[in-house]
């Protein structure tokens, strides 16, 4: 069995300003750096065999801060990959979140983000997003999972790696939990910055063991 410790990156400036941040990237705030270090301390005694992150800088930097606190830090390899990037929001990248979610959900009767996330499954929301994007460049569910599945295939092929650090993004973590633990967690609100979600992977399935914790 592989145990995957999935961490959301630390707070960024766009997080702080409540704007849409998918493939666009901004630096970690001071609070975000501290959050990354705190996550590292919470996970410091887990002897990670490998560290994987999104190749976006906010996730890669968070991963490095966590590695620096780890008991295996001198041996730990860090792989940064686009497979675990955040959802691509297309036209909505950098937009005020309330305005973007109103455009995405409004045509379907949902004017607020919390209503949409409470009532509609996440894969449908991804499809709504591409539909609402005037350029239709935002990822829909099929495009998104085609990419992320390659990341999980990569992890499954890591022979001998039992404890894996994975640093990724809020909507991606929410998507993973929705897929592998449907109905088990309240996903109306996403995981906190620098929070820890744990997944167990076997040859047969993947299961979520805990979600959105600040310690283990």
N, C-alpha and C positions, 0 to 999 in steps of 0.2 A: 504493500500500500504506500502511496505517496500522500504526504500531508502538505497542503499548499496554504501558506499564510499570505492572504491577499490583503494588501494595505492600500488604502487610498492615499494619494500624494498629499503633502501638507498644503495649507492654505496659500493661494496665489492672490495677486492683486485683482484679477478678474473675479475670483471667488468672492473676495471682500466687497466688490462693487456689484455683485449679483448680476453678472452678465454671462451669456452663453460662451462656454469654453470647451470646444471639442478639439479639433486639430490646431487651432490657434493656441498660442502659448504665451504665458507671462511668468515672471520670476516668482519664487516663493517669497512671501512676506517674512518679517522677523518672527511673527507668530507661526508661520508655516515651517520655518527652519526649526524652531523649538519643538513643534509638533512632530516633525520627522525624527528629531533626536529622542524625544520621549517614546515614540514607537520603537525606536532602536533599543532603548533601555528595557522596554517591556518584553522585547524578543531576544534580549542579549544572551540568554542561556540556551536558546534553541540552536543546536549546531547545524546551521544551514549547509546543505551540500552544494547549492547553486542559488544565485540571485538573478531574477528575470524582471525586467521592467518594460513599460512602454518606452519608445525612443523619444517621446516628447520630454523636454528638459525638466519640467516640473516633477515628472515621475522619476526620471533618471537621477536627478539630484536627491530626491527623497530616498531613493534606493541606496545611494552612496552614504547618506547620513546614517541610515539603518545599519549598513554593512560595517561602518566605522565603530559601532557599538557592539558588534557581534563577537562571540567567543571564537568563531572561525574566520575572523576578518582577514588574517594574513594569507589564507588559502582560498578565499571565496572569489569565484569568477562571477562577473556581472555581465549578463547578456541583455542588451537593449534592442527591442524589436518593434516594428510597426504593427505586429499582430495584436498587441494588447493596447493599442492607442484607444483613446476615447471615441465614442460615436462621432462621426463627421456630421456637423450640423449645417454644412453648406451655407446658404444665404444667411442663416441665423447666427453664424459665428460672430461673436463680439457684441451682439444685440442685447439690450436690456431684457432680462429673463422674462419678466411679466409680459412685455410686448410680444416677445417671440412665442411664448406658449399660448397667448391669445390668438395669434395668427395660425398656429398649428392646430389647436383644439377648437377654435371658434366655429369653423365650418361644420363641426360635428356636435355642436351644442355645449362645448366646454370652454368657458371664458377664462378659467384659472387653472394653473398648473396642478394644484393639489386635487382639484376635482377630476382632472384628466387622469392623473396617476392613480387615483383611488378607484375609478370606474372602468378604465380601459387597460387591457393587457399591454405589456411593454412592446411586444413585437408589432402590434397594431399601431401603437404610437410612433414607432419608427417609420411605418408605412405612411402614416398621416404626415410626418415631417417631410418626407420626400415629395409627397403630393402638394404640400403647402409651399415648398421652396419654389420661387419663380423660375429658378434655373434647373430644378429637379436634380441637384447634385448632392444633396444630403443623402446619407446612406439609408436605404430601407432595411427591413429585417434580413432579407436574403443576402444582401451585400455585406451587411455587418457580420452576420454569423459565418459567412464564407471566410472572412478574414480572421475572426477570433478563433474559429475551429482549428485553423492552422497553428495558432499558438498552443492550444491544448494538445494537438498532435505532437508538437515539439516537446512539450513536457512529458507526454506519455513515452517518448522514445529515449528519455534520459535514464539510461540503465544505472542502477545503484544510487540514484538520487531519491532519498526518502523525505527529507525536510527541505522544502522549496519556498523561497521568498518570492512573491510576485507583487510588484508595485504597479498599480494601474489607476483607474479613474472612477469617479462617482457613478455615472450612469452605466458604465461598463460593469461595475460591481453589482449594481442593482439589477442589471440584465442577467448576469450570471446567476444570482440568487433566485430571480424569478423563474429561470429555466430549470434549475436543478433542485429547487425547494419550493415548488409552486404552492402558494397559499400559506406557507409556514411562517412568514415574517411580514410585518407591516412595511411595505415598500413605498407608501405614500410620501415618506420623507427618506431621502437618500442617506448613504453612509457619511458619517462625519469625516472631515479632513483628518488624515493620519490614523483612522480607525482600522481595526483588524477584523477580517472575516476569515474563517477557516473552512477549507474544503478538503475532503478525503477523496482520493482518486484510486480506484482499483482497475483491474482489467475489464471488469463488468460494468461499473458505473461510477458516477461522481455524486457526492452528497455534501451538502452544507452542514457543518458541525456547529458553527456559531456565526453570528452576523453583527457587525457594527459595534465591536467592543473596543474600549481604549486600553484594555489589559487582557492577559490570558490567564 
